[in-house]
Amino acid sequence: MKVSIWKDAWVPGSGESKVQYTGNKSSLNKVVDLIDSRTIRWKTDLIENTFTESKGKKILFSVVIRDENGRVIGSRTILHENISSVFTAEAMACLQAIRLGINLRLSMVKIEGDAQSVIRKLLTEEENRSEIEAYIEDSKRLCARFCSFVFRFTHKESNRVPPYAAE
């Protein structure tokens, strides 16, 4: 069964409310219509041009877990208010990806993100004294629970499904 964009309550953080749309719905009917079947990533431009800014952010800012074949096996969106910077939001998203991997009892994870500075901090052994120090240290500590883990930077253009993805 495919989820309807307009009839089902599917947007994370929206409670039971359905997506409201005031313009022409065109050929969009199912959530799968918002995902590029070739890359298995959100059609960001379509989402940004179809939904309000706040709904678009809720759709695009989440963590996705994929298996080794690229199929989505889990996702999670946590909406935080009063985040001090985009830098902090990216570090929090990475930590959420790791926690989701632990909750799903995965033994191997590959964390991909589009915030190069966050990925760089995760990869270094040097002491971190930035505003995201707690998130970086928690992420490193939690990764010890996996048999194998990799942190990898992906360019924003190629990262069409949410900012952090764990495989």
C-alpha positions in Angstrom: 0.0 0.0 0.0 1.4 3.4 -1.0 1.0 6.4 1.3 -1.0 9.3 -0.2 0.5 12.7 0.0 -2.8 14.4 0.5 -5.0 11.9 2.3 -2.6 10.4 4.8 -0.8 12.0 7.8 2.8 11.1 6.8 4.9 14.2 7.5 7.1 13.7 10.6 6.3 16.2 13.4 2.9 17.0 12.0 0.9 14.9 14.4 -2.2 13.5 12.8 -2.7 16.4 10.4 -2.6 15.8 6.7 -0.6 18.0 4.3 -2.6 21.1 3.2 -2.1 22.3 -0.3 -3.6 25.3 -1.9 -2.2 25.2 -5.4 -2.4 22.7 -8.3 -1.6 19.2 -7.1 -0.7 18.2 -10.6 0.2 14.5 -10.9 1.5 14.1 -7.3 -0.5 11.5 -5.4 1.7 9.2 -3.5 4.8 9.9 -1.3 6.8 7.7 -3.7 6.2 10.4 -6.3 8.5 12.7 -4.3 11.4 10.2 -4.5 13.7 9.8 -7.5 13.5 6.0 -8.2 16.9 6.0 -9.9 18.9 7.6 -7.0 16.4 6.7 -4.2 16.7 10.3 -2.9 14.1 13.0 -2.3 13.3 15.3 -5.2 14.3 18.3 -3.3 13.3 20.9 -5.8 9.8 19.4 -6.1 9.3 19.3 -2.4 10.5 22.9 -1.9 8.2 24.1 -4.7 5.2 22.0 -3.6 5.0 22.5 0.2 5.4 25.3 2.6 8.9 26.0 3.9 8.1 24.5 7.3 6.6 21.3 5.8 9.5 21.0 3.3 12.0 21.1 6.1 10.1 18.5 8.1 10.2 16.2 5.0 13.8 16.8 4.1 15.4 17.0 7.5 15.4 13.5 8.8 17.6 10.4 9.2 17.2 7.5 6.8 18.6 4.0 7.3 19.2 2.0 4.1 20.4 -1.6 3.6 23.4 -2.6 1.5 21.2 -2.4 -1.6 20.0 1.1 -0.9 16.5 0.2 0.1 15.1 2.3 3.0 14.6 0.2 6.1 13.9 2.9 8.6 13.7 6.6 9.2 13.4 9.1 12.0 12.8 12.8 12.2 13.3 14.8 15.4 12.4 18.4 15.3 14.4 20.6 17.7 13.8 24.3 18.4 16.2 27.0 19.3 19.3 25.3 17.7 22.2 27.7 17.9 23.5 27.0 14.4 23.3 24.8 11.3 26.6 23.3 12.4 24.9 22.1 15.6 21.8 20.8 13.7 24.1 18.7 11.4 26.0 17.3 14.4 22.7 16.4 16.1 21.4 14.7 12.9 24.6 12.6 12.8 24.1 11.5 16.4 20.5 10.6 15.7 21.6 8.4 12.7 24.0 6.6 15.0 21.3 6.1 17.7 18.8 4.8 15.1 21.4 2.3 13.9 21.8 1.1 17.5 18.1 0.9 18.1 17.8 -1.2 14.9 20.6 -3.4 16.2 22.7 -2.9 13.1 26.3 -4.3 13.3 27.8 -2.2 10.6 27.0 1.4 9.7 28.2 4.0 7.1 27.2 7.5 8.1 27.0 9.9 5.2 26.5 13.6 5.7 26.8 16.8 3.8 28.5 18.9 6.5 32.1 18.4 5.8 33.3 20.0 9.1 31.1 17.6 11.2 32.4 14.6 9.3 36.0 15.8 9.7 35.5 16.2 13.4 34.1 12.7 13.6 37.2 11.3 11.8 39.9 13.1 13.8 41.4 11.8 17.1 42.2 15.4 18.1 40.4 17.0 21.0 37.4 18.9 19.9 36.7 22.2 21.5 33.9 23.5 19.3 30.3 24.2 20.1 29.4 20.7 19.0 32.0 18.9 21.1 29.3 17.0 23.1 27.6 15.7 20.0 30.9 14.6 18.4 32.1 12.9 21.5 28.7 11.1 22.0 28.8 10.0 18.4 32.3 8.6 18.7 31.5 6.8 21.9 28.3 5.2 20.6 30.0 4.0 17.4 32.0 1.6 19.6 28.9 -0.5 19.7 29.1 -1.3 16.0 31.4 -4.0 14.6 32.2 -1.6 11.8 31.5 2.0 11.1 32.5 4.6 8.5 31.9 8.3 8.3 31.8 9.8 4.8 31.2 13.2 3.4 28.7 13.5 0.5 28.2 16.6 -1.5 24.8 18.3 -1.0 23.9 17.8 -4.7 24.2 14.1 -4.4 22.5 13.9 -1.0 18.8 14.2 -2.0 17.3 12.1 0.8 17.8 13.7 4.2 21.1 15.1 5.4 22.3 12.1 7.3 21.9 8.5 6.1 23.1 5.4 7.8 23.5 2.1 5.9 
